[in-house]
Structures are given as C-alpha cells and as structure tokens.
Amino acid sequence: MTAWRWLPLALALGACGTPQPEFYQGYAEGEYVRVAAPYAGRLIALKVRRGNEVAAGAPLFELEQENEAAGKRELEARLKRAEAQLEDLTKGRRAPEVQAARSQLVQAEASLKLSEVRLRRAQQLAEGGAVSKQELDETRASYQRDRAHVSELSARLKTTRLPAREDEVLAQRAEIDASRAALAQAHWRLDQKKPVAPFAAPVNDTFYTEGEWVPAGSPVVSLLPPQNIKVRFFVPETALAKFRLGQEVHLTCDGCKTGMTAKVSFISPQAEFTPPVIYSKDARAKLVFLLEAKPDEPASLHPGQPVEVRP
C-alpha cells in the first residue's frame, strides 16, 4: 500500500487521541510593602541594599533624630522631678525640721509652766489684797496666751509628721501620669525615625541615598514578602463556572518545578475587555474575568513572570 493511502487512517487515529488540557494565561504579581517614616529628616543611615534578605524586626534605615532625642531627655528629666516631688509629698518634714518644731514646743511648755506658777501666786496675793485686780488680769492673760501657743506648736509638730494633703498627692500623681504619657510619645517619635522590617522579606528596592532629605511619609525601602506574591490569570466567560474561591489550580512556568499549585483567592465580579456590542453567543467568548490565586510556594515565582494556570 502506498504512503498516500495511509493518510486518512493517520488522521482518524489522530482525531481519536487524548486532547491537550486547557490552560489560561496569567502572570505573577507582587504587592510591595513600602516602608516610610511619618516625619521628615535627613537620611543618615541606610541599613539595607537592594536584594538583601532581612529578618523581621531588622533595622532598615535611620533619619536624623537629634531633636527627638533632646525632647526625650527633657521629658525624662521632668518625670524624675515629678516623681521626686511625689515622694516628698508622701513623707513628713525632714528630721531637722521636726526637731526644730519639737524644740519650740518644749520652750513653749516651759513658758506655760512659768505662767501657771505666776498665775497661782497672783491669785493668792490678790486674796490678801497685795495685788491689784489689773495685775491679776494681766497674769491670767499671759497664762492663756502661753497655753494657746503650746496648743499651736503641738498641732504644728503633728503636721510636720504628716504627708501632704490627699488632693495635692492626687494632683502630683496625675502630673506623673501625664509625664509618662508624654515620654511614651517621645519614644514613639524617636522609633519612627528608625523603622524596622515588619516581617522577613527580601529588599526589592531603595529610593534614597544617605545624606538626602526624605519628606514625611515618603517610602525609603520597598519590601516584597513572599506571602504577598500572587498569580493573576484571565478566564473566558464560558469557563468561569469551573472556578470557585479556595479551589486548587495547577501552575506551570519556565524554570519552575513541576507540581506547583495555588488556591483561588479572588474572582472578579465584572468582565475585562468587554466589547462594545450586544452580548451574543459569539461575543460572550471574548469576555474574560480576572482571577487571583495564592501559590503554595510563592518564593518560586517572580513578579511579571508568565504563568499558565490549569484547573
């Protein structure tokens, strides 16, 4: 049998072969984390370079912070002063002050005893007519004055042993709380001038060099955490029903290992590239929907890398 007679049979056998599995075109995309400081300042230290792998909490860069550091030292001094004042208020007077008040009381008590003796003597003499009524009244007034002085110094001695009034103590404690809150704000402002990596990730790019002025909120370092890499692919409207959230799909790309999978994390609610015609059966085939999937091994993909997705 000649070769041309085998051609119909070969075509028939080819038509009965297994069809190639369908796939959908897509690409890898990364959601970058751009680290910035909320305050402006000159960049004095860039701790990382593009391509570095940084651990969570690793320092990224530092802006000038002399002003913030000086403010922090001032607030620390204010807090120490407020705490010392509270300690002073919660204690009595110093020992020398208490001793002076006690000595004054002893002197007043001695004067009172003398006034008491003089008053008794004047009363006896007044009974015999040897002392006038005016002299007796003056002696009695001196006695009453000395007794009142003793009472005053006794109360003053008790006061020296007491702490300050409760409202003064409460006011001072409120002052300490305010100082601590202000100091915490100063610590926060100082830390904002020295950002750290929020998680482990490779450094994708840096945007300033040391010595440059960095405006407030301007990113200095860009990170690309592996968990932020996803696959975006497009599915025709006729095949959209094959996919659901959480569904596992298979990935293929140049240089990637076999068996890579991902889970569908997003299905667009509206079509892309909608043609400006009435939706006929032929027009529906031109509609595509954007889907996103989270790869199980995101570190194997690079943003912009073409990917084929199979359900």
PASEBA-1860 file (N, C-alpha, C; in nm, 3 decimals):
! residues 311
1> MTAWRWLP> 0.086/-0.118/0.000/0.000/0.000/0.000/0.089/0.123/0.000 ~ 0.057/0.219/-0.086/0.139/0.339/-0.096/0.115/0.429/0.022 ~ 0.207/0.527/0.040/0.203/0.614/0.158/0.079/0.698/0.163 ~ 0.031/0.745/0.041/-0.086/0.836/0.045/-0.210/0.765/0.090 ~ -0.212/0.626/0.070/-0.331/0.551/0.116/-0.339/0.545/0.268 ~ -0.225/0.565/0.340/-0.228/0.563/0.488/-0.271/0.697/0.549 ~ -0.281/0.803/0.473/-0.310/0.935/0.529/-0.447/0.945/0.595 ~ -0.556/0.898/0.534/-0.687/0.906/0.603/-0.685/0.830/0.735
9> LALALGAC> -0.618/0.715/0.741/-0.614/0.637/0.864/-0.537/0.712/0.972 ~ -0.427/0.776/0.932/-0.348/0.851/1.032/-0.427/0.967/1.087 ~ -0.502/1.036/1.003/-0.583/1.148/1.051/-0.691/1.101/1.145 ~ -0.749/0.987/1.113/-0.855/0.934/1.200/-0.800/0.896/1.335 ~ -0.683/0.834/1.335/-0.623/0.795/1.464/-0.584/0.919/1.543 ~ -0.536/1.024/1.476/-0.500/1.147/1.547/-0.621/1.213/1.607 ~ -0.735/1.204/1.540/-0.856/1.265/1.594/-0.904/1.195/1.717 ~ -0.870/1.067/1.730/-0.914/0.991/1.847/-0.819/1.005/1.964
17> GTPQPEFY> -0.706/1.078/1.949/-0.609/1.090/2.058/-0.661/1.175/2.172 ~ -0.585/1.173/2.284/-0.625/1.249/2.403/-0.605/1.399/2.380 ~ -0.705/1.487/2.402/-0.689/1.631/2.379/-0.596/1.691/2.484 ~ -0.527/1.797/2.443/-0.439/1.866/2.536/-0.523/1.938/2.642 ~ -0.479/1.936/2.771/-0.556/2.004/2.875/-0.554/2.153/2.853 ~ -0.668/2.219/2.877/-0.677/2.362/2.856/-0.601/2.435/2.967 ~ -0.550/2.551/2.936/-0.482/2.633/3.036/-0.517/2.779/3.008 ~ -0.490/2.861/3.107/-0.523/3.003/3.099/-0.396/3.084/3.127
25> QGYAEGEY> -0.378/3.187/3.046/-0.259/3.268/3.058/-0.269/3.361/3.180 ~ -0.157/3.379/3.246/-0.152/3.470/3.361/-0.010/3.512/3.389 ~ 0.010/3.578/3.500/0.144/3.624/3.537/0.149/3.639/3.688 ~ 0.270/3.636/3.738/0.290/3.656/3.882/0.294/3.806/3.912 ~ 0.240/3.843/4.027/0.239/3.983/4.068/0.269/3.991/4.217 ~ 0.339/4.095/4.256/0.372/4.114/4.398/0.310/4.240/4.454 ~ 0.266/4.234/4.578/0.216/4.352/4.649/0.329/4.400/4.740 ~ 0.391/4.510/4.701/0.510/4.559/4.770/0.472/4.635/4.896
33> VRVAAPYA> 0.558/4.624/4.995/0.542/4.699/5.120/0.647/4.808/5.121 ~ 0.601/4.931/5.110/0.692/5.046/5.106/0.700/5.108/5.245 ~ 0.817/5.101/5.304/0.837/5.145/5.442/0.880/5.291/5.442 ~ 0.807/5.374/5.518/0.837/5.516/5.527/0.830/5.560/5.673 ~ 0.882/5.679/5.699/0.873/5.740/5.833/0.769/5.852/5.827 ~ 0.689/5.867/5.932/0.586/5.973/5.931/0.644/6.112/5.950 ~ 0.775/6.121/5.975/0.839/6.251/5.995/0.949/6.269/5.891 ~ 0.973/6.395/5.854/1.078/6.426/5.759/1.214/6.429/5.829
41> GRLIALKV> 1.319/6.419/5.750/1.453/6.426/5.806/1.558/6.383/5.705 ~ 1.682/6.410/5.738/1.792/6.369/5.653/1.826/6.223/5.678 ~ 1.845/6.148/5.570/1.879/6.006/5.581/2.024/5.993/5.624 ~ 2.046/5.944/5.746/2.183/5.934/5.796/2.238/5.792/5.786 ~ 2.150/5.692/5.770/2.199/5.554/5.760/2.097/5.470/5.685 ~ 2.143/5.405/5.579/2.062/5.309/5.506/2.117/5.170/5.538 ~ 2.041/5.094/5.615/2.091/4.968/5.670/2.085/4.851/5.572 ~ 2.011/4.865/5.462/1.992/4.752/5.370/2.023/4.798/5.228
49> RRGNEVAA> 2.040/4.700/5.142/2.061/4.725/5.000/1.965/4.637/4.921 ~ 1.942/4.678/4.797/1.850/4.602/4.711/1.900/4.459/4.695 ~ 1.809/4.364/4.715/1.843/4.223/4.706/1.874/4.157/4.838 ~ 1.892/4.238/4.945/1.918/4.180/5.077/1.794/4.107/5.130 ~ 1.820/4.003/5.209/1.713/3.936/5.283/1.717/3.990/5.426 ~ 1.606/4.042/5.474/1.602/4.098/5.608/1.507/4.016/5.694 ~ 1.541/4.006/5.822/1.456/3.935/5.917/1.355/4.032/5.976 ~ 1.250/3.978/6.034/1.150/4.063/6.099/1.215/4.137/6.215
57> GAPLFELE> 1.192/4.267/6.221/1.250/4.349/6.327/1.387/4.403/6.296 ~ 1.443/4.368/6.179/1.576/4.418/6.143/1.568/4.566/6.107 ~ 1.667/4.647/6.147/1.664/4.790/6.112/1.677/4.811/5.961 ~ 1.601/4.906/5.908/1.604/4.935/5.765/1.680/5.064/5.733 ~ 1.647/5.171/5.805/1.716/5.298/5.782/1.695/5.387/5.903 ~ 1.772/5.496/5.907/1.761/5.593/6.016/1.761/5.734/5.960 ~ 1.670/5.816/6.011/1.670/5.958/5.981/1.731/6.034/6.099 ~ 1.776/6.156/6.073/1.833/6.235/6.182/1.730/6.249/6.293
65> QENEAAGK> 1.776/6.242/6.419/1.684/6.236/6.532/1.733/6.316/6.652 ~ 1.819/6.415/6.629/1.870/6.493/6.741/1.758/6.565/6.815 ~ 1.665/6.624/6.741/1.556/6.697/6.804/1.470/6.606/6.889 ~ 1.435/6.488/6.834/1.352/6.393/6.909/1.426/6.339/7.031 ~ 1.557/6.314/7.018/1.635/6.263/7.131/1.643/6.367/7.242 ~ 1.660/6.496/7.205/1.664/6.601/7.306/1.530/6.615/7.377 ~ 1.422/6.606/7.301/1.289/6.611/7.363/1.266/6.495/7.458 ~ 1.316/6.379/7.423/1.302/6.262/7.511/1.380/6.282/7.641
73> RELEARLK> 1.501/6.335/7.632/1.580/6.360/7.754/1.511/6.463/7.844 ~ 1.454/6.565/7.783/1.382/6.667/7.862/1.265/6.605/7.938 ~ 1.188/6.521/7.869/1.072/6.459/7.934/1.116/6.358/8.041 ~ 1.227/6.291/8.022/1.278/6.201/8.126/1.314/6.280/8.251 ~ 1.376/6.397/8.233/1.410/6.480/8.348/1.284/6.530/8.419 ~ 1.184/6.568/8.342/1.059/6.614/8.403/0.991/6.503/8.482 ~ 0.996/6.384/8.430/0.935/6.272/8.500/1.007/6.245/8.632 ~ 1.141/6.248/8.630/1.216/6.226/8.754/1.184/6.334/8.857
81> RAEAQLED> 1.171/6.459/8.813/1.138/6.567/8.905/0.999/6.547/8.964 ~ 0.902/6.507/8.881/0.767/6.485/8.931/0.762/6.369/9.029 ~ 0.838/6.264/9.002/0.841/6.150/9.096/0.907/6.189/9.228 ~ 1.011/6.273/9.222/1.075/6.319/9.345/0.980/6.407/9.426 ~ 0.903/6.490/9.359/0.807/6.574/9.429/0.699/6.490/9.495 ~ 0.655/6.385/9.428/0.555/6.297/9.488/0.611/6.228/9.612 ~ 0.734/6.180/9.602/0.795/6.117/9.719/0.806/6.213/9.835 ~ 0.837/6.338/9.805/0.847/6.439/9.910/0.710/6.466/9.972
89> LTKGRRAP> 0.605/6.465/9.889/0.471/6.493/9.941/0.418/6.379/10.027 ~ 0.459/6.257/9.998/0.407/6.142/10.073/0.483/6.118/10.203 ~ 0.584/6.197/10.229/0.659/6.185/10.354/0.635/6.310/10.438 ~ 0.668/6.301/10.568/0.661/6.418/10.654/0.780/6.510/10.629 ~ 0.794/6.612/10.716/0.906/6.704/10.702/1.037/6.632/10.731 ~ 1.145/6.696/10.694/1.276/6.640/10.721/1.306/6.640/10.871 ~ 1.396/6.551/10.912/1.425/6.534/11.055/1.466/6.666/11.123 ~ 1.550/6.749/11.065/1.586/6.876/11.131/1.464/6.967/11.153
97> EVQAARSQ> 1.371/6.966/11.054/1.252/7.050/11.069/1.163/6.998/11.182 ~ 1.152/6.866/11.193/1.073/6.808/11.303/1.138/6.840/11.436 ~ 1.272/6.829/11.444/1.343/6.858/11.569/1.326/7.004/11.608 ~ 1.330/7.096/11.514/1.310/7.238/11.543/1.170/7.263/11.598 ~ 1.070/7.199/11.539/0.934/7.216/11.588/0.918/7.159/11.728 ~ 0.986/7.047/11.756/0.980/6.988/11.889/1.046/7.080/11.993 ~ 1.158/7.140/11.956/1.228/7.231/12.048/1.143/7.354/12.079 ~ 1.075/7.406/11.980/0.987/7.520/12.003/0.873/7.483/12.097
105> LVQAEASL> 0.824/7.360/12.083/0.716/7.316/12.173/0.767/7.303/12.316 ~ 0.887/7.252/12.333/0.944/7.239/12.467/0.959/7.377/12.532 ~ 1.005/7.474/12.456/1.019/7.609/12.510/0.883/7.667/12.548 ~ 0.785/7.644/12.465/0.651/7.696/12.495/0.592/7.629/12.618 ~ 0.616/7.500/12.636/0.565/7.431/12.754/0.631/7.484/12.881 ~ 0.762/7.516/12.873/0.831/7.574/12.988/0.773/7.711/13.023 ~ 0.745/7.791/12.920/0.684/7.922/12.944/0.546/7.907/13.003 ~ 0.473/7.804/12.960/0.339/7.783/13.014/0.345/7.745/13.162
113> KLSEVRLR> 0.442/7.663/13.200/0.455/7.625/13.341/0.487/7.748/13.426 ~ 0.575/7.833/13.376/0.608/7.953/13.450/0.487/8.044/13.462 ~ 0.409/8.057/13.356/0.289/8.140/13.360/0.187/8.084/13.458 ~ 0.182/7.952/13.467/0.089/7.888/13.560/0.129/7.918/13.705 ~ 0.259/7.912/13.735/0.307/7.943/13.870/0.278/8.089/13.905 ~ 0.304/8.177/13.811/0.278/8.318/13.835/0.130/8.346/13.857 ~ 0.045/8.274/13.784/-0.099/8.296/13.799/-0.145/8.251/13.937 ~ -0.096/8.134/13.986/-0.137/8.088/14.119/-0.090/8.186/14.228
121> RAQQLAEG> 0.033/8.234/14.215/0.086/8.328/14.313/0.005/8.459/14.312 ~ -0.029/8.507/14.192/-0.106/8.631/14.183/-0.244/8.614/14.242 ~ -0.303/8.495/14.225/-0.436/8.471/14.282/-0.430/8.472/14.434 ~ -0.324/8.413/14.494/-0.309/8.410/14.640/-0.288/8.553/14.694 ~ -0.203/8.631/14.626/-0.178/8.767/14.671/-0.300/8.855/14.655 ~ -0.378/8.827/14.551/-0.498/8.907/14.528/-0.599/8.883/14.638 ~ -0.603/8.761/14.694/-0.696/8.732/14.803/-0.660/8.814/14.927 ~ -0.527/8.841/14.950/-0.484/8.920/15.065/-0.480/9.069/15.036
129> GAVSKQEL> -0.512/9.105/14.915/-0.513/9.245/14.876/-0.377/9.299/14.840 ~ -0.274/9.212/14.825/-0.140/9.259/14.794/-0.123/9.287/14.645 ~ -0.212/9.233/14.559/-0.204/9.251/14.414/-0.336/9.308/14.366 ~ -0.323/9.405/14.278/-0.446/9.467/14.226/-0.514/9.375/14.126 ~ -0.638/9.404/14.099/-0.715/9.323/14.004/-0.656/9.334/13.863 ~ -0.601/9.449/13.827/-0.542/9.467/13.695/-0.422/9.376/13.677 ~ -0.334/9.370/13.780/-0.218/9.282/13.771/-0.259/9.136/13.760 ~ -0.365/9.096/13.831/-0.414/8.959/13.824/-0.465/8.928/13.684
137> DETRASYQ> -0.536/9.024/13.624/-0.588/9.001/13.488/-0.474/8.988/13.386 ~ -0.369/9.068/13.402/-0.255/9.059/13.310/-0.185/8.925/13.324 ~ -0.171/8.876/13.448/-0.107/8.745/13.469/-0.190/8.633/13.409 ~ -0.322/8.644/13.427/-0.411/8.541/13.370/-0.405/8.544/13.218 ~ -0.397/8.660/13.155/-0.389/8.670/13.009/-0.259/8.611/12.957 ~ -0.150/8.634/13.031/-0.022/8.576/12.990/-0.029/8.424/12.993 ~ -0.093/8.372/13.096/-0.107/8.226/13.107/-0.188/8.171/12.990 ~ -0.300/8.234/12.958/-0.384/8.187/12.847/-0.310/8.197/12.713
145> RDRAHVSE> -0.229/8.305/12.701/-0.153/8.319/12.576/-0.051/8.205/12.561 ~ 0.020/8.173/12.670/0.120/8.066/12.664/0.055/7.931/12.639 ~ -0.063/7.911/12.698/-0.131/7.783/12.675/-0.173/7.770/12.529 ~ -0.222/7.879/12.469/-0.261/7.876/12.328/-0.139/7.852/12.240 ~ -0.025/7.909/12.278/0.097/7.889/12.200/0.141/7.742/12.202 ~ 0.127/7.678/12.318/0.161/7.536/12.328/0.070/7.453/12.239 ~ -0.058/7.487/12.238/-0.152/7.414/12.152/-0.116/7.430/12.005 ~ -0.078/7.552/11.969/-0.041/7.579/11.829/0.083/7.498/11.789
153> LSARLKTT> 0.186/7.497/11.874/0.309/7.426/11.840/0.289/7.275/11.842 ~ 0.200/7.227/11.928/0.169/7.083/11.929/0.106/7.041/11.797 ~ 0.011/7.123/11.751/-0.053/7.092/11.622/0.047/7.101/11.508 ~ 0.138/7.200/11.513/0.238/7.214/11.409/0.333/7.095/11.407 ~ 0.368/7.044/11.526/0.456/6.926/11.531/0.388/6.804/11.470 ~ 0.259/6.789/11.496/0.186/6.677/11.434/0.181/6.692/11.282 ~ 0.166/6.816/11.236/0.159/6.840/11.092/0.290/6.805/11.023 ~ 0.402/6.833/11.090/0.532/6.802/11.027/0.551/6.652/11.006
161> RLPAREDE> 0.480/6.573/11.082/0.493/6.427/11.068/0.398/6.369/10.964 ~ 0.308/6.451/10.913/0.208/6.403/10.818/0.252/6.430/10.675 ~ 0.206/6.346/10.577/0.231/6.377/10.436/0.144/6.493/10.391 ~ 0.158/6.530/10.263/0.077/6.639/10.209/-0.069/6.600/10.202 ~ -0.154/6.698/10.176/-0.297/6.671/10.166/-0.324/6.576/10.050 ~ -0.433/6.501/10.060/-0.465/6.399/9.962/-0.483/6.459/9.822 ~ -0.546/6.576/9.815/-0.567/6.636/9.683/-0.435/6.678/9.619 ~ -0.338/6.722/9.700/-0.207/6.756/9.646/-0.135/6.631/9.593
169> VLAQRAEI> -0.149/6.521/9.667/-0.086/6.395/9.624/-0.150/6.347/9.494 ~ -0.284/6.355/9.485/-0.352/6.312/9.363/-0.311/6.398/9.244 ~ -0.299/6.528/9.268/-0.258/6.617/9.160/-0.117/6.584/9.112 ~ -0.029/6.552/9.206/0.108/6.519/9.167/0.114/6.386/9.094 ~ 0.031/6.291/9.134/0.028/6.163/9.063/-0.025/6.181/8.921 ~ -0.123/6.268/8.905/-0.172/6.298/8.771/-0.062/6.362/8.686 ~ 0.019/6.446/8.748/0.131/6.507/8.677/0.231/6.401/8.631 ~ 0.254/6.300/8.715/0.345/6.192/8.678/0.288/6.111/8.561
177> DASRAALA> 0.158/6.082/8.567/0.095/6.008/8.457/0.107/6.085/8.326 ~ 0.085/6.216/8.332/0.098/6.298/8.211/0.242/6.297/8.159 ~ 0.338/6.302/8.251/0.478/6.300/8.210/0.514/6.166/8.145 ~ 0.461/6.057/8.201/0.490/5.926/8.142/0.427/5.913/8.004 ~ 0.305/5.966/7.987/0.241/5.960/7.855/0.320/6.042/7.753 ~ 0.366/6.160/7.794/0.446/6.242/7.704/0.578/6.174/7.669 ~ 0.637/6.105/7.767/0.762/6.034/7.741/0.739/5.917/7.645 ~ 0.625/5.848/7.660/0.593/5.739/7.567/0.578/5.791/7.424
185> QAHWRLDQ> 0.515/5.909/7.411/0.504/5.970/7.278/0.642/6.004/7.221 ~ 0.730/6.054/7.308/0.866/6.087/7.263/0.940/5.961/7.217 ~ 0.923/5.850/7.291/0.984/5.723/7.250/0.931/5.681/7.113 ~ 0.799/5.695/7.095/0.738/5.655/6.967/0.792/5.740/6.853 ~ 0.800/5.872/6.875/0.851/5.958/6.770/0.997/5.923/6.736 ~ 1.072/5.891/6.838/1.212/5.854/6.814/1.221/5.723/6.736 ~ 1.136/5.626/6.771/1.137/5.498/6.699/1.094/5.514/6.553 ~ 1.006/5.612/6.526/0.962/5.632/6.389/1.074/5.680/6.298
193> KKPVAPFA> 1.178/5.736/6.358/1.294/5.778/6.279/1.388/5.660/6.252 ~ 1.359/5.543/6.310/1.442/5.424/6.291/1.353/5.304/6.259 ~ 1.286/5.304/6.143/1.194/5.195/6.110/1.265/5.059/6.101 ~ 1.190/4.954/6.134/1.240/4.817/6.123/1.148/4.739/6.030 ~ 1.197/4.626/5.984/1.119/4.542/5.893/0.999/4.483/5.967 ~ 0.878/4.499/5.915/0.761/4.442/5.982/0.756/4.291/5.975 ~ 0.828/4.231/5.881/0.834/4.086/5.868/0.955/4.051/5.782 ~ 0.989/3.924/5.780/1.101/3.879/5.699/1.065/3.890/5.551
201> APVNDTFY> 1.157/3.951/5.473/1.128/3.970/5.331/1.255/4.014/5.260 ~ 1.263/3.990/5.129/1.374/4.047/5.052/1.350/4.195/5.023 ~ 1.459/4.270/5.013/1.450/4.412/4.980/1.437/4.425/4.829 ~ 1.327/4.479/4.784/1.305/4.494/4.641/1.377/4.616/4.585 ~ 1.374/4.728/4.661/1.438/4.849/4.610/1.458/4.948/4.725 ~ 1.547/5.044/4.704/1.565/5.158/4.794/1.554/5.284/4.709 ~ 1.501/5.392/4.768/1.466/5.510/4.690/1.548/5.635/4.726 ~ 1.628/5.627/4.831/1.710/5.742/4.870/1.850/5.692/4.905
209> TEGEWVPA> 1.946/5.782/4.898/2.082/5.752/4.941/2.113/5.833/5.065 ~ 2.211/5.790/5.139/2.246/5.857/5.264/2.285/6.003/5.238 ~ 2.235/6.090/5.324/2.259/6.233/5.310/2.146/6.308/5.245 ~ 2.054/6.237/5.177/1.942/6.305/5.113/1.834/6.338/5.215 ~ 1.756/6.441/5.182/1.641/6.480/5.265/1.521/6.397/5.225 ~ 1.458/6.336/5.323/1.343/6.249/5.299/1.217/6.319/5.350 ~ 1.122/6.350/5.264/0.997/6.413/5.311/0.918/6.316/5.399 ~ 0.831/6.372/5.481/0.747/6.290/5.569/0.658/6.198/5.485
217> GSPVVSLL> 0.656/6.071/5.523/0.570/5.974/5.455/0.623/5.923/5.323 ~ 0.743/5.964/5.283/0.799/5.918/5.156/0.870/5.784/5.176 ~ 0.836/5.679/5.099/0.900/5.547/5.117/1.050/5.554/5.092 ~ 1.124/5.483/5.175/1.269/5.475/5.161/1.310/5.335/5.117 ~ 1.239/5.233/5.165/1.272/5.094/5.133/1.145/5.022/5.089 ~ 1.157/4.939/4.988/1.045/4.859/4.939/1.076/4.712/4.965 ~ 0.983/4.643/5.031/0.997/4.501/5.062/0.894/4.422/4.983 ~ 0.928/4.298/4.952/0.835/4.208/4.886/0.827/4.077/4.964
225> PPQNIKVR> 0.738/4.070/5.063/0.723/3.944/5.139/0.675/3.833/5.047 ~ 0.727/3.714/5.062/0.683/3.603/4.976/0.533/3.581/4.981 ~ 0.473/3.602/5.097/0.328/3.580/5.107/0.247/3.682/5.029 ~ 0.313/3.788/4.979/0.243/3.890/4.901/0.252/3.865/4.751 ~ 0.310/3.751/4.711/0.316/3.717/4.569/0.192/3.635/4.533 ~ 0.129/3.673/4.424/0.008/3.602/4.379/0.013/3.585/4.228 ~ -0.076/3.505/4.177/-0.088/3.481/4.033/-0.218/3.541/3.985 ~ -0.211/3.620/3.880/-0.331/3.677/3.817/-0.347/3.611/3.681
233> FFVPETAL> -0.466/3.562/3.653/-0.491/3.500/3.523/-0.632/3.533/3.480 ~ -0.658/3.512/3.352/-0.785/3.553/3.293/-0.857/3.432/3.236 ~ -0.987/3.424/3.264/-1.068/3.310/3.225/-1.183/3.359/3.138 ~ -1.210/3.294/3.026/-1.324/3.334/2.943/-1.456/3.319/3.019 ~ -1.553/3.397/2.977/-1.683/3.393/3.044/-1.745/3.254/3.039 ~ -1.717/3.179/2.933/-1.777/3.047/2.919/-1.717/2.946/3.015 ~ -1.596/2.972/3.068/-1.529/2.878/3.158/-1.530/2.926/3.303 ~ -1.593/3.041/3.331/-1.589/3.098/3.465/-1.654/3.006/3.568
241> AKFRLGQE> -1.754/2.930/3.529/-1.824/2.844/3.624/-1.736/2.731/3.675 ~ -1.622/2.706/3.612/-1.533/2.598/3.656/-1.454/2.636/3.782 ~ -1.454/2.765/3.818/-1.369/2.812/3.927/-1.454/2.862/4.044 ~ -1.400/2.844/4.163/-1.464/2.893/4.286/-1.354/2.932/4.385 ~ -1.389/3.013/4.479/-1.292/3.057/4.579/-1.241/2.938/4.660 ~ -1.110/2.934/4.681/-1.049/2.825/4.756/-1.015/2.704/4.671 ~ -1.052/2.706/4.543/-1.024/2.593/4.456/-0.874/2.585/4.426 ~ -0.822/2.464/4.417/-0.682/2.444/4.386/-0.664/2.442/4.234
249> VHLTCDGC> -0.562/2.516/4.187/-0.528/2.517/4.046/-0.380/2.481/4.034 ~ -0.339/2.441/3.914/-0.202/2.397/3.889/-0.130/2.502/3.806 ~ -0.006/2.527/3.841/0.073/2.631/3.777/0.187/2.571/3.698 ~ 0.216/2.633/3.584/0.330/2.595/3.502/0.399/2.721/3.453 ~ 0.530/2.725/3.464/0.605/2.841/3.415/0.746/2.796/3.379 ~ 0.815/2.877/3.301/0.950/2.844/3.259/1.044/2.848/3.380 ~ 1.118/2.740/3.397/1.213/2.733/3.506/1.155/2.696/3.640 ~ 1.022/2.679/3.647/0.959/2.641/3.773/0.956/2.489/3.785
257> KTGMTAKV> 0.955/2.442/3.906/0.946/2.298/3.925/0.804/2.251/3.897 ~ 0.791/2.125/3.867/0.660/2.069/3.834/0.579/2.048/3.962 ~ 0.448/2.047/3.943/0.359/2.019/4.056/0.324/2.139/4.141 ~ 0.354/2.262/4.093/0.319/2.379/4.171/0.168/2.402/4.168 ~ 0.113/2.439/4.283/-0.031/2.462/4.294/-0.057/2.597/4.359 ~ -0.181/2.641/4.348/-0.225/2.765/4.411/-0.373/2.752/4.443 ~ -0.423/2.841/4.527/-0.565/2.841/4.563/-0.627/2.974/4.519 ~ -0.741/2.964/4.453/-0.809/3.083/4.403/-0.852/3.169/4.521
265> SFISPQAE> -0.809/3.296/4.522/-0.840/3.386/4.633/-0.930/3.501/4.592 ~ -0.949/3.521/4.461/-1.033/3.633/4.415/-1.087/3.601/4.278 ~ -1.214/3.631/4.258/-1.279/3.620/4.127/-1.346/3.753/4.100 ~ -1.305/3.817/3.994/-1.359/3.949/3.963/-1.510/3.942/3.938 ~ -1.586/4.037/3.992/-1.730/4.034/3.970/-1.770/4.091/3.834 ~ -1.676/4.149/3.760/-1.710/4.205/3.631/-1.606/4.166/3.527 ~ -1.648/4.168/3.403/-1.562/4.122/3.293/-1.461/4.228/3.256 ~ -1.351/4.181/3.197/-1.248/4.269/3.143/-1.258/4.270/2.990
273> FTPPVIYS> -1.215/4.380/2.931/-1.212/4.393/2.785/-1.349/4.363/2.723 ~ -1.454/4.418/2.780/-1.588/4.395/2.728/-1.603/4.462/2.592 ~ -1.641/4.389/2.489/-1.655/4.451/2.357/-1.781/4.537/2.352 ~ -1.780/4.645/2.277/-1.895/4.735/2.271/-2.003/4.684/2.176 ~ -2.051/4.562/2.202/-2.156/4.504/2.119/-2.255/4.437/2.211 ~ -2.370/4.400/2.156/-2.470/4.326/2.233/-2.415/4.187/2.262 ~ -2.449/4.133/2.382/-2.395/4.004/2.423/-2.461/3.892/2.341 ~ -2.399/3.856/2.234/-2.443/3.739/2.159/-2.362/3.619/2.205
281> KDARAKLV> -2.389/3.504/2.151/-2.314/3.384/2.188/-2.168/3.399/2.150 ~ -2.141/3.461/2.034/-2.003/3.480/1.992/-1.933/3.585/2.076 ~ -2.007/3.689/2.117/-1.946/3.796/2.196/-1.907/3.746/2.334 ~ -1.983/3.654/2.391/-1.952/3.603/2.525/-1.816/3.536/2.527 ~ -1.773/3.482/2.417/-1.644/3.414/2.413/-1.529/3.512/2.425 ~ -1.555/3.640/2.397/-1.450/3.741/2.407/-1.438/3.799/2.547 ~ -1.533/3.773/2.633/-1.529/3.826/2.770/-1.436/3.743/2.856 ~ -1.350/3.810/2.929/-1.262/3.740/3.022/-1.277/3.801/3.161
289> FLLEAKPD> -1.259/3.719/3.263/-1.270/3.763/3.402/-1.135/3.744/3.470 ~ -1.100/3.841/3.551/-0.973/3.834/3.625/-0.990/3.747/3.748 ~ -0.898/3.654/3.769/-0.894/3.572/3.888/-0.756/3.585/3.951 ~ -0.749/3.570/4.080/-0.621/3.570/4.152/-0.612/3.444/4.235 ~ -0.489/3.394/4.248/-0.465/3.272/4.324/-0.338/3.288/4.406 ~ -0.341/3.235/4.527/-0.225/3.240/4.617/-0.144/3.112/4.600 ~ -0.020/3.121/4.552/0.061/2.999/4.533/0.100/2.937/4.666 ~ 0.112/2.805/4.665/0.158/2.735/4.786/0.306/2.759/4.811
297> EPASLHPG> 0.382/2.786/4.706/0.525/2.816/4.718/0.553/2.948/4.647 ~ 0.514/3.060/4.708/0.526/3.189/4.638/0.670/3.229/4.610 ~ 0.765/3.181/4.689/0.903/3.221/4.668/0.958/3.171/4.535 ~ 0.892/3.075/4.471/0.939/3.021/4.343/0.901/3.111/4.226 ~ 0.815/3.211/4.249/0.770/3.297/4.141/0.828/3.437/4.158 ~ 0.834/3.508/4.045/0.885/3.645/4.043/0.782/3.734/3.976 ~ 0.759/3.853/4.028/0.660/3.943/3.968/0.687/3.966/3.820 ~ 0.581/3.958/3.740/0.592/3.974/3.596/0.619/3.846/3.520
305> QPVEVRP> 0.646/3.737/3.589/0.678/3.610/3.523/0.551/3.549/3.463 ~ 0.550/3.512/3.335/0.433/3.449/3.274/0.405/3.312/3.339 ~ 0.277/3.283/3.355/0.236/3.159/3.422/0.117/3.102/3.347 ~ 0.115/2.972/3.333/-0.002/2.902/3.278/-0.076/2.836/3.393 ~ -0.207/2.853/3.392/-0.291/2.803/3.502/-0.388/2.700/3.446 ~ -0.391/2.585/3.513/-0.484/2.478/3.474/-0.571/2.442/3.595 ~ -0.698/2.421/3.573/-0.785/2.383/3.686/-0.758/2.240/3.732
END
